[in-house]
């Protein structure tokens, strides 16, 4: 279980590194996904992708990461089940 201080630190990283603009949504992402989204970002960057933004699709545990590589753009959905 992640304690409150860890959640807020993760929320700051979701805001700055994954570009989740709303602080409350960054906190929600940290609570739902822990460090998974940040690890996923690291993997994508190693593969040459860049994160261009993130948003909640439906406020129902779905975070959409927008990524690009070269001329191609993609959306990747993280969903907590």
Secondary structure by P-SEA (a helix, b strand, c coil): cccaaaaaaaaaaaacccccccaaaaaaaaaaccaaaaaaaaaaaaaccccccccccccccbbbbbbbcccccbbbbbbcc
